Amino acid sequence: MIRGFALLLALQLAGEAAARALALPVPGPVVGMALALALCLASPGADGLARPAAEAVVSRLGLLFVPAGVGVVGHLGRLGDEAVALGAALVVSTAAAIVAGALAFRWTARALGDAQ
């Protein structure tokens, strides 16, 4: 499992370095995930190496929400002051995500010839 963690961290580091060196508008960890996908497609054994470490991280993913929750509680006053704007942003962004998902589904279904 240590090798798997080392591989995941190396891919994240490579992604971060690439994102900064190339001034990409994408965060380094996202570039690292793309590199991990490319590695898994190129080398079928890589997924077996990283799987135990990735499963361990994903099983404890909920712990990563604790700092965000503390930050929200720390800024409750500010959130109350801007509740209308935040509520509007949540409603509009949720609606936009639903519409985008539906359009992507329709496009994919038509592209695959499964549309009815």
PLY file of the C-alpha trace (Angstrom):
ply
format ascii 1.0
element vertex 116
property float x
property float y
property float z
element edge 115
property int vertex1
property int vertex2
end_header
0.00 0.00 0.00
2.95 2.32 0.60
3.92 2.03 -3.07
0.36 2.90 -4.04
0.39 6.02 -1.87
3.77 6.97 -3.30
2.41 6.56 -6.83
-0.66 8.69 -6.06
1.44 11.41 -4.44
3.94 11.35 -7.30
1.13 11.78 -9.82
-0.32 14.65 -7.80
3.12 16.28 -7.60
3.65 15.83 -11.34
0.24 17.34 -12.01
0.94 20.29 -9.74
4.31 20.87 -11.38
2.83 20.65 -14.87
-0.05 22.99 -14.01
2.30 25.60 -12.60
4.99 25.25 -15.26
2.49 25.49 -18.12
0.28 28.08 -16.37
-2.76 25.87 -16.90
-6.16 27.11 -15.74
-6.73 23.67 -14.18
-5.68 22.74 -10.62
-2.64 20.51 -10.29
-4.50 17.60 -8.65
-6.89 17.49 -11.62
-3.91 17.26 -13.98
-2.54 14.55 -11.68
-5.80 12.60 -12.00
-5.56 12.89 -15.79
-2.01 11.56 -15.57
-3.26 8.69 -13.38
-5.91 7.85 -15.98
-3.31 7.92 -18.74
-1.01 5.70 -16.69
-3.78 3.19 -15.98
-4.71 3.06 -19.66
-1.08 2.67 -20.73
-0.07 0.19 -18.04
-2.82 -2.18 -16.87
-0.82 -3.16 -13.77
-0.78 0.39 -12.43
-4.39 0.26 -11.30
-3.67 -2.81 -9.19
-0.82 -0.97 -7.49
-2.83 2.16 -6.73
-6.19 0.51 -5.92
-5.60 -0.34 -2.21
-4.28 3.14 -1.47
-7.08 4.82 -3.41
-9.73 2.74 -1.64
-8.23 3.67 1.73
-8.37 7.38 0.84
-11.91 7.20 -0.54
-13.19 5.29 2.50
-12.08 8.20 4.70
-13.19 10.96 2.35
-15.78 12.22 4.83
-13.01 13.44 7.11
-12.04 16.01 4.50
-15.37 17.78 5.03
-14.63 18.55 8.69
-12.38 21.57 7.98
-14.93 22.95 5.52
-17.68 22.58 8.14
-15.56 24.39 10.71
-14.99 27.20 8.22
-18.72 27.52 7.58
-19.47 27.68 11.30
-16.72 30.26 11.74
-18.37 32.54 9.17
-22.05 32.11 10.04
-22.51 35.86 10.50
-21.22 36.62 7.04
-23.29 33.82 5.56
-26.38 35.30 7.20
-25.63 38.71 5.71
-25.36 37.26 2.22
-28.04 34.57 2.50
-30.19 35.87 -0.37
-27.27 36.01 -2.81
-26.02 32.58 -1.72
-29.49 31.08 -2.01
-29.95 32.53 -5.49
-26.54 31.25 -6.56
-27.36 27.76 -5.26
-30.73 27.63 -7.02
-29.40 28.98 -10.34
-26.30 26.77 -10.34
-28.34 23.67 -9.45
-30.81 24.38 -12.25
-27.96 25.00 -14.70
-26.28 21.72 -13.69
-29.53 19.79 -14.19
-30.07 21.35 -17.62
-26.45 20.70 -18.63
-26.72 17.08 -17.49
-29.96 16.56 -19.41
-28.51 18.12 -22.56
-25.35 16.02 -22.27
-27.49 12.90 -21.86
-29.57 13.75 -24.93
-26.46 14.47 -26.99
-24.82 11.23 -25.88
-27.96 9.20 -26.56
-28.25 10.67 -30.06
-24.54 10.15 -30.72
-24.83 6.49 -29.74
-28.05 6.04 -31.70
-30.12 5.07 -28.64
-32.46 8.09 -28.72
-36.15 7.34 -29.11
0 1
1 2
2 3
3 4
4 5
5 6
6 7
7 8
8 9
9 10
10 11
11 12
12 13
13 14
14 15
15 16
16 17
17 18
18 19
19 20
20 21
21 22
22 23
23 24
24 25
25 26
26 27
27 28
28 29
29 30
30 31
31 32
32 33
33 34
34 35
35 36
36 37
37 38
38 39
39 40
40 41
41 42
42 43
43 44
44 45
45 46
46 47
47 48
48 49
49 50
50 51
51 52
52 53
53 54
54 55
55 56
56 57
57 58
58 59
59 60
60 61
61 62
62 63
63 64
64 65
65 66
66 67
67 68
68 69
69 70
70 71
71 72
72 73
73 74
74 75
75 76
76 77
77 78
78 79
79 80
80 81
81 82
82 83
83 84
84 85
85 86
86 87
87 88
88 89
89 90
90 91
91 92
92 93
93 94
94 95
95 96
96 97
97 98
98 99
99 100
100 101
101 102
102 103
103 104
104 105
105 106
106 107
107 108
108 109
109 110
110 111
111 112
112 113
113 114
114 115
